[in-house]
Amino acid sequence: MRFGFAPLYNSHLDAWSAATALSQILATRAWDKGHFRQRQTVT
């Protein structure tokens, strides 16, 4: 996964918060829940 941070607008705290959120998502496997796997109708 690649992040494109804009150093002018983002602080180290923003990067730290993003990394913390991502680690929680991966630790709890929140991305692998059933409602994220349902395919939506394409129109």
C-alpha positions as CSV (number, residue, x, y, z in Angstrom):
1,M,0.0,0.0,0.0
2,R,1.4,3.4,-0.9
3,F,0.5,6.7,0.7
4,G,1.0,10.0,-1.0
5,F,1.4,12.5,1.8
6,A,1.6,16.2,1.0
7,P,4.2,17.5,3.5
8,L,2.9,21.1,3.2
9,Y,-0.6,20.1,4.4
10,N,0.0,17.0,6.6
11,S,1.9,16.8,9.8
12,H,3.7,13.8,11.4
13,L,0.7,13.5,13.6
14,D,-1.6,13.0,10.6
15,A,0.7,10.2,9.3
16,W,0.9,8.6,12.8
17,S,-3.0,8.7,13.0
18,A,-3.3,7.1,9.6
19,A,-0.8,4.3,10.5
20,T,-2.6,3.7,13.8
21,A,-6.0,3.4,12.1
22,L,-4.5,1.1,9.4
23,S,-2.9,-1.2,12.1
24,Q,-6.2,-1.5,13.9
25,I,-8.0,-2.4,10.7
26,L,-5.4,-5.1,9.9
27,A,-5.3,-6.4,13.5
28,T,-9.1,-6.8,13.7
29,R,-9.4,-7.9,10.0
30,A,-12.2,-5.3,9.7
31,W,-11.5,-5.2,5.9
32,D,-12.5,-8.9,5.6
33,K,-16.1,-8.5,6.9
34,G,-19.0,-9.9,4.8
35,H,-20.6,-6.6,4.0
36,F,-17.4,-5.4,2.3
37,R,-17.4,-8.4,0.0
38,Q,-20.9,-8.0,-1.4
39,R,-20.8,-7.0,-5.0
40,Q,-22.9,-4.0,-5.9
41,T,-24.9,-3.8,-9.1
42,V,-23.1,-1.9,-11.8
43,T,-25.3,0.4,-13.9
